[in-house]
């Protein structure tokens, strides 16, 4: 007996045995004088064994009678080999085949019987040996593909790279099923230029193979596909991949037909009742998509309403990106009506705040407490920010519009969605560039377009994170066992993906797109450069293509010194349009600094992780339109305030002012007094240093002159219990009612008593959305009950709060229960996230 799931290679194995015997080149098969291959599923109940053999033999078999066959079997006995394929499907085996198996000890013939796993019990009692076919090894499928497509080395290299990517999980799973791998090869041969790895086309090819196999029962198999689609659809929305007979009956599925056609598999081993499964989850999503399309296209009001009700259940972006992603793509492949309906629904979710909720997640989350770049945080825990969601929805919509061939129908909906949006793309995002090439009016509709280059994802994760050198920065914490869940090891969830394929793609020449700068304008163009090789022959030309279309240009350069020399022609040509300059870890020459001072339209200047450019800062008054100034130097003593000219006070447009890692030994009081003249200030990050700590009260009092302040950051030890209470009183008196973000992280000298007094006093900050009170891991504390109660009362009053950072506040199970209870009753509880678990590349020391 040979058992295995549908598509596992049972039929192929029996046919291979027959061919090897016929060739005479397999010594182990030479002991058989006759070999009969019989497809049991194509036999009739009343047929005799002789009729079956005559029916399946090619050529004339008129001389073969039942008596003659019986004599041959009796005479040759074990030298006759019957290869019985597809046995066990209900109602498919003739009585003669059943007798051949049950009475074989008398006939003494050799039988090899293939049977699906769910029907193996019918043969097992008669079997002398049992062979079970498991998953086909991925390397074997890859070997076969390499042999088949050996003439196309480029395709095989691309295919090899794709297999390394996370999104190839479905393709990898398909290749472990031989029949699926076969369907894949058939599709690639017939459609060599298109979508070689799309699961939709793989499933379509597999289904066509079944229809051709049962060509005389086309109506019956189509009815089975439709009813199984209803079963699959219900399973998708109930997260169900195993079904009972009751589930099948409710969906109108005829189990006998579904099993025989290979749409479902049945499992009975060690179960009181059998369960049914689609032979692969992606095939369930495929059938569910077919059914969803049928419902949305139906002229029957009830069916159409049913389809729309299913669509309405997809109401979170996390569900769109994960749980329903493949299902939605499959649904849109059949008709423009369905594609436009689905895309319109997904775009409409942007106006629903609840769509950003993290469905199915725990109430309290964790995040890395190291102040690492936003891109790294998105790798660890992708937060559904506006930019992430817009990009995700656009990529989804354009992808399915292209693959379904309904782009012209979907384009008006996509263009309407782009209107007044901030769009973020990578330089090699061909999907959007091709769309804009065909519909250039989309450029004018955008609020802004951000282009990231180069797209080198290998640098997305800092090397130091997994190194021993990390311990030289952060000591190994010691914590009691009850609080050990406050830490996680990086190896539990972080893996560095392979992006060789993405990085190997050649930068396209966008000058060939033919955009007209008169007709096709971009309101704001944001060019973001992060490391990597800039010397591509097309890169400078591509930048100029977009700059030529932009009314306003923002330039963001990080860790890329050579890029400035590379892009000087663009800066000089479009200097009147450049309104933002952000430099990070990028070395500047004196000549470069002088050239930057000619950017007279500059509104935003950001200098991070590099020595302060003294010439630029000393001529800061040349930037008459300046609204934001941010200077963050490397660790050390840097005199920034002393470099600023007296005319700095005249820059009345300043809305954001940030100084970090600068020496404030002598200029602290000078800066504090200067703040009083900046009434339009919306964001202020307190400087650091001992002098700041001594005069922090003076800084806090200046908050009374900042009615427009939206973000306030006072972190890294400037606050004590008394100054924290003073800040709470300023808030309570209503001076900073527009405050949306308050960052008080890493003020390690504040005691629990100081936090309690502050939390009991702070009020009148109705717009606060982000509240940070974290502590370094070296000085974490066990949260006292009275402190936790004060925190819960405070957060309960902050009705718009979305994020609370409280790393270093050790919480036990009872504390978490209280926080979860508060969160469940909070007005914004569905969107409120508490971050308290610190992730480190080493385990803490547990105290028993």
VOKE-518611 format. One record per residue (C-alpha): x, y, z. Coordinates in steps of 0.001 Angstrom, whole numbers, plus 500000, padded with zeros to 6 digits. Layout:
XYZ ...
END
This chain:
500000500000500000 501283503457499048 499507506258500935 499840510002500532 497976513286500192 496541514513496897 499312515652494609 502076513934496599 503229511845493611 501421508490494005 500216508328490411 503581509455489083 505294506700491087 503073503923489678 503445505200486111 507207505346486560 507196501703487729 505189500701484639 507529502564482302 510638501099483922 509244497578483561 508325498185479919 511803499513479171 513438496371480544 516163498487482123 515206497914485758 516512494512486978 514340494481490101 511213494545487894 512379491792485513 510801489159487767 507359490288486545 506058488824483286 503033491136483148 502377494587484599 498931496193484492 498503499886485378 494852500575486260 493363503966487158 490709502811489632 488933506180489664 488040505789485966 486438502357486376 482745501563486644 481165499569489442 479804496829487134 482960496337485042 484861493079485144 488626492963485493 488932491940481863 486787494887480724 488866497287482788 492152496043481313 490773496093477773 489471499625478283 492812500932479491 495012498991477060 496052500731473833 495466498771470646 493316495697470077 492531493418473031 489794491329471377 491486488011472206 491484488724475960 488561487132477794 487717486729481452 488647483043481319 491937483738479562 492847486423482075 491999484116484986 494214481389483569 497102483816483095 496848485029486685 496602481483488065 499584480359486030 501920483334486569 500741484128490143 503314486497491794 504849487237488371 501817489427487607 502007493004488989 498864495098489291 499432498837489787 496120500068491193 495962503866491280 493466506077493142 491848503283495155 489518504169498011 487463506983496544 483837506300497411 481864504646494606 484790504585492164 486128501015492485 484517498131490607 483649494899492399 486346493132490383 489028495459491772 487747494967495311 487837491194494866 491338491400493448 492485493049496682 490437491054499188 491027487633497533 494636488245496569 496024485629499039 494259483049496786 495350484674493511 498875485301494827 499386488230492429 501597491179493345 499694494387493985 500851497986494478 497873500091495553 497933503874495934 495418505376498281 494844508814499759 495660509122503450 492044509518504453 491029506200502785 494047504096503788 492025502146506384 490242500322503522 493454498718502329 495655498635505401 494294495295506668 495282493578503407 498676495244503024 501902493386503635 504013496542503345 503019500197503738 504826503096502084 503906506623503143 504810509561500866 505797512696502790 506549516238501603 508728516454498516 512119517981499494 512520521580498351 516010520873497041 514586518109494822 512044520480493287 514796523049492783 516943520428491058 514127519520488664 513504523180487858 517191523752487184 517183520863484720 513993522040483022 515064525688482736 518804525146482294 518660527253479122 517600530352481086 520313531068483675 518941534552484435 515555533151485373 517065530499487641 519249533072489424 516219535301489979 514225532293491138 516993531314493571 517088534807495071 513299534863495373 513268531598497326 515351533309500045 512807536056500609 510083535850503302 507326536399500733 508285533158498973 506828531034501793 503830530042499667 506031529122496716 508252526998498968 505190525205500332 503880524582496821 507174523054495732 506910520403498467 503895518934496623 504976517285493338 501672517906491563 501857521561492550 505448521702491298 504275520090488048 501488522665487680 504053525374488293 506311524082485510 503368523837483110 502389527422483814 505954528702483421 506365526949480087 503054528317478778 503447531814480300 507191532214480372 507234536001480746 504544536530483365 504213536056487127 506173532846487377 505653532393491099 502134533701491674 500097531253493738 496928532339491895 498253531084488584 499662527939490185 496244527097491638 494521527959488361 496802525569486498 496205522851489089 492435523264488814 492605523155485009 494569519921485319 491726518455487411 489085519627484936 490980518005482062 491457514814484079 487712514553484688 486647516068481365 483489513945481181 482282515361484506 482892519042483881 479553520204485326 480003518102488436 483533519337489120 482497522970488594 479667522494491114 482145520945493548 484514523887493114 481694526351493806 480481524598496974 484047524116498212 484532527831497597 481723528576500060 483329526250502595 486726527876502027 485242531373502336 483621530614505671 486875529059506849 488907532164505923 486758534428508084 486652531951510963 490397531174510789 489422527555510172 491452525149508072 489934521895509364 486291521077508731 483745518556509973 481057516792507991 478578519282509483 480612522163508026 480546520493504613 476794519905504768 476179523552505728 478206524764502734 476494522293500407 479655520292499709 479280516712498450 482181515118500270 482430512156497858 482923514437494856 485270516826496656 487489513923497733 487468512252494333 488363515454492495 491225516172494896 489710519371496284 489590518078499866 491418515459501934 489866513435504755 491654512428507969 490302509735510285 493355508493512202 492933508696516000 489733510736515667 486184510034516751 484906511917513708 486722512520510410 487992515981509561 488438517475506109 491108519851504824 491972521520501578 495171519904500432 496968523240500892 495998526496502722 496775528660499684 494386526510497649 491682527235500240 492371530974499808 492208530531496043 488793528830496135 487534531374498666 488583534156496278 486671532529493404 483553532341495568 483962535922496791 484140537123493198 481013535141492319 479131536774495204 480217540325494391 479343539883490711 476061538117491293 472858539744490089 471063538044492962 470555540693495656 470989538272498546 474246536843497175 475653540284496419 474759541462499913 476465538399501331 479661539242499422 479611542829500672 479102541654504248 482200539471503983 484126542452502610 483019544660505514 484513542157507957 487957543048506647 488273546218508717 491901546475509894 495085547133507948 496859544376509814 494229541984508470 494698543335504940 498458542865505100 498415539444506745 495313537341507328 493316538320504210 496129539380501866 496212536390499497 492445535911499680 491816539494498548 494295539197495696 492638536004494495 489210537651494660 490251540489492349 491614538358489503 488325537608487753 486441540847487045 486938544636487129 483806544985489246 485249542877492040 488707544484491773 487322548021492037 484958547061494859 487750545543496928 490215548405496305 487572551036497110 486752549291500380 490391549074501429 491017552744500623 487921553730502614 489479552225505756 491878555187505925 489028557272507349 488369554713510099 490700555114513137 489796551603514306 491361550174511150 494785550875512656 494053548559515591 496300545531516081 493736542747515872 494421539606517831 497394541086519662 498010541193523371 497028544265525313 500524545221526397 503361545266523890 507122545473523978 509640547446521994 513372547973521943 514298550593524529 517464551849522878 516414554873520865 517340553235517563 516243554638514216 512619554379513156 513428552032510289 514859549500512729 511770549686514903 509651548932511852 511704545787511284 511142544651514862 507549545688515262 505975547218512136 503687549929513490 500825550779511166 501724554417510692 500074556536508023 503023556264505642 503308552503506085 499598551991505456 499442554297502424 502399552553500823 500994549120501642 497563549924500182 499019551515497051 501336548594496385 498475546162496925 496075548048494638 498548548616491804 499819545051492023 496407543417491692 495308545952489068 498308545001486924 498094541248487456 494368541119486885 494712543251483713 492135545724485082 494490548684485576 492422551083483475 489347550300485565 491199550696488882 493325553743487961 490674556433488727 490190554974492219 493951554819492824 494464558394491598 491693559634493878 493373557875496804 496762559454496011 495288562937496150 496686565014499058 498719562060500399 502386561874501410 503753559065499244 506964557250500213 508745555021497693 512147553436497106 514210554188494050 513583550696492677 509818550695493309 508984549859489729 505339549199490577 504646552870491378 507048554358488822 505374552387486042 501958553499487267 503039557170487299 504511556729483855 501126555664482538 499162558136484694 501529561124485252 498634563232486567 499169561353489817 502291563459490467 500232566643490744 497692565021493021 500217564010495707 500828566191498709 504470565100498648 506659562399497142 509562560907499102 512181558927497198 514567556744499225 517887555785497656 519726553558497441 517541550629498505 520181548652500462 518268546622503044 521380544806504282 522179547908506347 518738548041507961 519885546205511105 522902547573513025 525718545045513321 526408545984516946 522992544762518065 524052541121517922 527654541650519002 529433541257522310 530387544911522051 526809545727522961 527536544726526554 530139547463526815 527312549969526397 524579548257528417 525267546221531519 523539542876532055 520529543568534301 519730541549537417 516056540907538045 513884538704540243 512284535702538548 508747537096538857 509810540061536720 511926538151534165 509285538555531455 510261542222531252 513064541127528906 513245539212525642 516255537922523724 516786539225520215 517190535701518848 513576534975519791 512208537072516976 514871538835514914 516310537292511767 518244539181509166 516555538551505778 518390538082502518 517931540984500124 520565540124497518 517949540077494795 516659543569495626 520163545025495894 521227543395492623 518543545186490607 519906547803488276 518808551403488853 516391552240486007 516840555227483735 513813557382484585 514653560050482025 512932557825479473 509584558190481236 509048561527479501 507489563601482304 506593567153481256 507689569714483929 505016572132482704 502109569716483017 503367567283485661 504390569066488877 505211567655492328 504265569920495226 506987568634497584 509837566297496611 511734564632499435 515045562965498525 516291560669501290 519743559101500984 521050556520503477 524569555160502866 525264552868499964 526959553346496614 525855556515494836 527958556145491717 525309554553489515 525224555982486010 521474556603486143 521132557940489707 522030561602489149 519836561769486074 516935560226487986 517253562795490777 517237565625488250 514135564159486573 512148564545489786 513771567825490882 512762569303487548 509131568519488422 509213569788492049 508007573106493426 509711572438496784 512643570105497480 513685568530500786 517123566885500943 517900564280503635 521432562809503573 522625560236506121 526083558658506378 526888559471502799 529743561984502499 530509561231498865 526935561907497874 527245565682498394 530011565985495810 527952563759493554 524792565858493841 526296569377493829 525104570048490259 521534569374491399 521857571531494548 523311574435492562 520684574175489831 517663573896492139 518882575833495223 515913578221495066 513547575260495514 515366573547498406 513425574241501621 514861571534503866 518382570245504470 519007567336506815 522583566089507302 523493563078509443 527007561669509972 528075563378506761 531397565228506583 531332568766505187 534199570791503748 534451574555504307 533584575039500643 530508572873501098 529374574867504130 529709578127502192 527648576737499328 524882575668501741 524547579197503096 523251580238499663 520102578149500175 518125581261501073 514752579495500816 515707577047503559 512984576515506180 514314573453507985 517939572742508955 518835569487510731 522395568462511650 522770565131513444 525630562900514657 528362565119513257 530490568025514509 528574571303514284 529297573132510986 530481576410512484 530319578436509289 526700577498508652 525661578160512262 527502581474512448 525588582603509334 522260581144510448 520650584570510052 520977584203506245 518109581716506401 515341584280506793 512618581655506278 514009579207508877 511307577514510964 513137574501512403 516692574142513715 517998570864515050 521624570247516002 522716566936517552 526469566467517921 528486563353518794 529232562774522464 531686565422523665 531855569135524483 530609571195521575 529881574928521827 526803575543519699 525123578432521473 528362580397521445 528628580027517667 525136581367516975 525151585072516095 523194587710517988 520859587928514997 519553584461515876 516926586134518092 515525587861515028 514432584561513463 510842584968514594 509574582117512407 511274579406514512 508757576698515473 511121573868516439 514413574101518312 516546571087519262 520083571016520711 521650567709521796 525075566767523197 526266570365523275 528215572015526079 525945574306528086 528409575260530806 528274578977530011 525388579537527560 522562577787529413 521004580913530900 521500582784527625 519518580154525730 516767580045528331 516164583792528004 516230583625524215 513372581126524258 510965583800525507 511061585474522079 510140582299520192 506377582329520733 505680580190517652 507790577319518983 505979573978518545 508734571512519448 511532571875521963 514063569331523196 515846570385526362 519637570466526063 521757568277528313 524590568993530701 525141569858534361 524423573535533742 520998572659532352 520190570686535462 521115573637537651 518896576015535694 516129573638534660 513587575702536635 514378578683534415 513699576551531318 510437575226532734 509212578744533446 509808579693529810 507123577135528900 504596579742529970 505559581703526831 505065578762524446 501297578369523911 501815576549520582 504141573884521979 503197570398520712 506231568292521588 508391568630524696 511381566442525473 513184566638528814 515160563441529125 518516562011530256 518717563212533858 517984566964533930 514920566482536183 514662565855539906 511579565305542054 511149569041542677 511651570154539040 509327567389537831 506605568634540185 507184572165538893 506650570907535340 503431569199536428 502118572470537871 502929574392534663 500910571794532748 498054571902535254 497861575694534949 497045575283531250 500136576860529659 500770573912527326 497271572728526436 498366571960522843 500990569466524001 500788566180522034 504042564463523040 505799564603526425 509109562718526655 510470562401530195 512444559214529598 515700558327531391 515363560801534261 516872558243536594 517161560531539625 513403560806539992 512107558615542800 508791556796542909 507586559442545330 508483562128542770 506615560268540027 503548559902542266 503452563632543071 503822564517539369 501204562015538166 498715563266540747 499226566916539712 499590566903535895 496421567950534093 495158570217531317 496940568357528509 493856567080526640 495691566528523320 498533564402524711 499080561283522566 502597560113523461 503827559968527067 507321558690527946 508409557893531519 510937555105530935 514015554394533053 517426552970532023 517815549240532684 520586549944535201 518198551818537512 514869550076536932 512539549765539893 509761547469541063 506638549546540689 505020550181544066 501234549722544227 500585553364545134 502766554524542221 500938552239539803 497568553536541027 498729557125540461 499852556199536940 496556554469536145 494557557477537371 496718559833535304 496459557789532093 492710557392532566 492374561192532278 494409561361529066 491585560465526684 493633560872523468 496702558960524627 497968556419522061 501348555352523449 502837555070526931 506547554218527215 507394552790530635 510476550623530178 512283550006533435 509044549962535451 509082546317536506 505594544823536532 504335541517537862 501214539668536730 498890541569539073 500277544896537842 499625543842534250 496080542828535129 495424546317536522 496915547968533420 494879545773531105 491742546547533074 492490550271532789 493138549885529062 489817548074528532 487966550991530139 490048553777528567 488165555897525961 490979555256523479 491772551740524698 491666550093521255 494457552367520007 496440552667523257 499716550731523372 501850550273526486 505535549523525953 507250548025528996 509321544976527904 512981545721527146 514561543660524367 518298542929524742 520838540662522981 521563538886526285 519506537338529063 519151539063532466 520500537466535615 517549535864537411 517436536040541201 515674533077542762 
END
